[in-house]
Amino acid sequence: MKKYILFLFAWLLPKQSVAAATRDSILGASDRIAGFVDIPEWGGRVYIGTLTVAQRAKFLDAIGRLGGGGDPVEQGLKYFRSQVELISSGVVGADSEALFTDQDVERLATKSPAIVGRVYDQIVRLNGFSVVATEEAAKN
């Protein structure tokens, strides 16, 4: 009955002029910039991008492997490595293109833990992860 009534009064609804997304428009869209964080120690604004599906899966897999016993120092190192790997995936240039590669992870690991933590927290927030949940996963 509701569908029938809606059909009868459809002419009252505002006309939508939104074009349909196409394969090319979706695949060609520059949709990575989600925000930024000012890091004066690194020379200015650092743009944060949304993760790709593959990067998100890799991060969740790395976090999921944390915990489960073992050497606490080893677990801590794995957690900090996952932070740096997330930064290498989540930091983008002003053109929304990846700024770092997998080869940059070791050099990023030499940066200040306080600054890495600030950038990491922003990437986690802007990508819809819970900082509390990732910290809990690292503890368990």
Backbone hydrogen bonds in HBPLUS format (Angstrom, degrees):
<---DONOR---> <-ACCEPTOR-->    atom                        ^
c    i                          cat <-CA-CA->   ^        H-A-AA   ^      H-
h    n   atom  resd res      DA  || num        DHA   H-A  angle D-A-AA Bond
n    s   type  num  typ     dist DA aas  dist angle  dist       angle   num
A0005-ILE N   A0001-MET O   3.02 MM   4  6.33 158.8  2.07 152.9 158.1     1
A0006-LEU N   A0002-LYS O   2.88 MM   4  6.06 162.7  1.91 151.6 156.9     2
A0007-PHE N   A0003-LYS O   2.89 MM   4  6.05 154.7  1.95 144.6 151.6     3
A0008-LEU N   A0004-TYR O   3.02 MM   4  6.29 155.1  2.09 145.2 151.5     4
A0009-PHE N   A0005-ILE O   3.06 MM   4  6.30 149.6  2.16 148.9 156.5     5
A0010-ALA N   A0007-PHE O   3.43 MM   3  5.15 169.5  2.44 100.9 102.8     6
A0012-LEU N   A0009-PHE O   2.97 MM   3  5.57 157.9  2.02 116.3 123.2     7
A0013-LEU N   A0010-ALA O   3.04 MM   3  5.40 147.0  2.16 108.8 118.1     8
A0026-ILE N   A0022-THR O   2.91 MM   4  6.10 154.9  1.98 153.3 159.6     9
A0027-LEU N   A0023-ARG O   2.91 MM   4  6.09 176.9  1.92 158.8 159.8    10
A0028-GLY N   A0024-ASP O   2.86 MM   4  5.67 140.8  2.01 137.4 147.8    11
A0029-ALA N   A0026-ILE O   3.35 MM   3  5.34 157.3  2.41 100.4 107.0    12
A0050-THR N   A0032-ARG O   2.50 MM  18  4.94 140.1  1.65 136.0 148.6    13
A0034-ALA N   A0048-ILE O   2.79 MM  14  5.81 176.7  1.79 157.3 157.0    14
A0035-GLY N   A0048-ILE O   3.25 MM  13  5.24 147.2  2.36 148.5 146.3    15
A0048-ILE N   A0035-GLY O   2.84 MM  13  5.24 174.5  1.84 133.6 135.5    16
A0037-VAL N   A0046-VAL O   2.91 MM   9  5.36 149.3  2.01 144.4 154.3    17
A0046-VAL N   A0037-VAL O   2.87 MM   9  5.36 162.9  1.89 147.2 153.0    18
A0039-ILE N   A0044-GLY O   2.85 MM   5  5.24 161.8  1.88 139.3 140.5    19
A0042-TRP N   A0039-ILE O   2.92 MM   3  5.49 151.2  2.00 116.7 125.1    20
A0044-GLY N   A0039-ILE O   3.16 MM   5  5.24 163.6  2.18 130.9 126.1    21
A0043-GLY N   A0040-PRO O   3.05 MM   3  4.94 162.8  2.08 103.2 107.9    22
A0092-VAL N   A0047-TYR O   3.00 MM  45  5.46 160.3  2.04 132.9 139.3    23
A0049-GLY N   A0090-GLY O   2.67 MM  41  5.16 174.8  1.67 162.3 164.2    24
A0056-ARG N   A0052-THR O   2.95 MM   4  6.14 161.9  1.98 154.0 158.9    25
A0057-ALA N   A0053-VAL O   3.02 MM   4  6.24 161.1  2.06 148.8 153.6    26
A0058-LYS N   A0054-ALA O   2.98 MM   4  6.19 156.5  2.04 146.8 153.3    27
A0059-PHE N   A0055-GLN O   2.97 MM   4  6.19 160.0  2.01 150.1 155.0    28
A0060-LEU N   A0056-ARG O   2.94 MM   4  6.16 169.0  1.95 155.3 158.3    29
A0061-ASP N   A0057-ALA O   2.92 MM   4  6.02 150.6  2.01 144.0 152.3    30
A0062-ALA N   A0058-LYS O   2.97 MM   4  6.21 156.4  2.03 145.4 151.6    31
A0063-ILE N   A0059-PHE O   2.93 MM   4  6.20 163.3  1.96 157.0 161.1    32
A0064-GLY N   A0060-LEU O   2.87 MM   4  5.91 151.9  1.94 139.9 148.5    33
A0065-ARG N   A0061-ASP O   3.11 MM   4  6.32 132.6  2.34 140.9 151.6    34
A0066-LEU N   A0063-ILE O   3.10 MM   3  5.38 157.8  2.15 107.6 114.6    35
A0068-GLY N   A0140-ASN O   2.89 MM  72  6.14 167.6  1.91 110.6 107.1    36
A0075-GLN N   A0071-ASP O   2.93 MM   4  6.26 156.4  1.99 153.8 161.1    37
A0076-GLY N   A0072-PRO O   2.87 MM   4  6.06 153.9  1.94 144.5 151.5    38
A0077-LEU N   A0073-VAL O   2.94 MM   4  6.22 157.5  1.99 150.2 155.9    39
A0078-LYS N   A0074-GLU O   3.00 MM   4  6.25 152.6  2.08 145.3 152.8    40
A0079-TYR N   A0075-GLN O   2.97 MM   4  6.24 151.8  2.05 145.3 153.1    41
A0080-PHE N   A0076-GLY O   2.97 MM   4  6.26 164.0  1.99 153.9 157.2    42
A0081-ARG N   A0077-LEU O   2.88 MM   4  6.03 150.4  1.97 143.3 152.1    43
A0082-SER N   A0078-LYS O   2.92 MM   4  6.16 150.4  2.01 143.1 150.9    44
A0083-GLN N   A0079-TYR O   3.07 MM   4  6.44 141.9  2.22 142.2 152.8    45
A0084-VAL N   A0080-PHE O   3.13 MM   4  6.47 160.2  2.17 148.6 152.0    46
A0085-GLU N   A0081-ARG O   2.91 MM   4  6.15 158.7  1.95 152.4 158.8    47
A0086-LEU N   A0082-SER O   2.95 MM   4  6.06 149.0  2.05 138.9 147.0    48
A0087-ILE N   A0083-GLN O   2.97 MM   4  6.31 152.8  2.05 147.5 155.2    49
A0088-SER N   A0084-VAL O   2.96 MM   4  6.27 156.5  2.01 147.9 153.9    50
A0089-SER N   A0085-GLU O   3.13 MM   4  6.37 135.3  2.34 136.2 147.5    51
A0089-SER N   A0086-LEU O   3.11 MM   3  5.06 128.8  2.39  93.3 107.1    52
A0090-GLY N   A0086-LEU O   2.74 MM   4  5.85 151.2  1.82 152.0 161.0    53
A0091-VAL N   A0087-ILE O   3.06 MM   4  5.71 147.7  2.16 151.1 150.5    54
A0099-LEU N   A0091-VAL O   3.36 MM   8  6.12 160.7  2.40 144.9 139.3    55
A0093-GLY N   A0097-GLU O   2.87 MM   4  5.53 162.9  1.90 159.7 163.2    56
A0096-SER N   A0093-GLY O   2.87 MM   3  5.16 158.9  1.92 119.3 121.3    57
A0104-ASP N   A0101-THR O   2.98 MM   3  5.42 156.8  2.03 112.4 119.7    58
A0105-VAL N   A0102-ASP O   3.35 MM   3  5.62 165.1  2.37 108.5 112.9    59
A0108-LEU N   A0104-ASP O   2.93 MM   4  6.16 157.8  1.98 157.8 165.1    60
A0109-ALA N   A0105-VAL O   2.94 MM   4  6.15 139.3  2.11 145.1 156.4    61
A0110-THR N   A0107-ARG O   3.10 MM   3  5.44 160.1  2.14 107.5 113.8    62
A0111-LYS N   A0108-LEU O   3.09 MM   3  5.50 166.7  2.10 115.9 119.2    63
A0116-VAL N   A0112-SER O   2.89 MM   4  6.10 170.9  1.90 161.3 164.5    64
A0117-GLY N   A0113-PRO O   2.88 MM   4  5.87 152.8  1.95 138.6 146.3    65
A0118-ARG N   A0114-ALA O   3.13 MM   4  6.42 146.5  2.25 137.8 145.8    66
A0118-ARG N   A0115-ILE O   3.07 MM   3  5.07 117.5  2.48  95.1 110.2    67
A0119-VAL N   A0115-ILE O   3.05 MM   4  6.37 164.4  2.07 159.0 161.8    68
A0120-TYR N   A0116-VAL O   2.83 MM   4  5.92 164.8  1.85 153.2 158.5    69
A0121-ASP N   A0117-GLY O   2.90 MM   4  5.97 164.5  1.92 146.3 150.3    70
A0122-GLN N   A0118-ARG O   3.22 MM   4  6.41 155.2  2.29 140.9 146.9    71
A0123-ILE N   A0119-VAL O   2.98 MM   4  6.29 157.6  2.03 153.1 159.5    72
A0124-VAL N   A0120-TYR O   2.88 MM   4  6.12 164.3  1.91 158.5 163.0    73
A0125-ARG N   A0121-ASP O   2.97 MM   4  6.18 161.3  2.01 146.8 151.6    74
A0126-LEU N   A0122-GLN O   2.91 MM   4  6.03 172.4  1.92 153.1 155.6    75
A0127-ASN N   A0123-ILE O   3.01 MM   4  6.00 131.8  2.25 141.9 152.8    76
A0129-PHE N   A0124-VAL O   2.88 MM   5  5.00 147.0  1.99 165.0 160.0    77
A0128-GLY N   A0125-ARG O   3.14 MM   3  5.35 164.0  2.17 110.4 113.0    78
A0134-THR N   A0130-SER O   3.00 MM   4  6.33 159.5  2.05 156.2 160.8    79
A0135-GLU N   A0131-VAL O   2.98 MM   4  6.15 153.7  2.05 148.5 156.1    80
A0136-GLU N   A0132-VAL O   2.83 MM   4  6.02 153.8  1.89 148.7 156.5    81
A0137-ALA N   A0133-ALA O   2.93 MM   4  6.10 153.9  2.00 143.8 150.8    82
A0138-ALA N   A0134-THR O   3.14 MM   4  6.28 146.0  2.26 135.2 143.6    83
A0139-LYS N   A0135-GLU O   3.10 MM   4  6.37 139.4  2.27 139.8 150.3    84
A0139-LYS N   A0136-GLU O   3.12 MM   3  5.08 124.9  2.44  92.8 107.0    85
A0140-ASN N   A0136-GLU O   3.05 MM   4  6.27 151.9  2.13 152.7 159.1    86
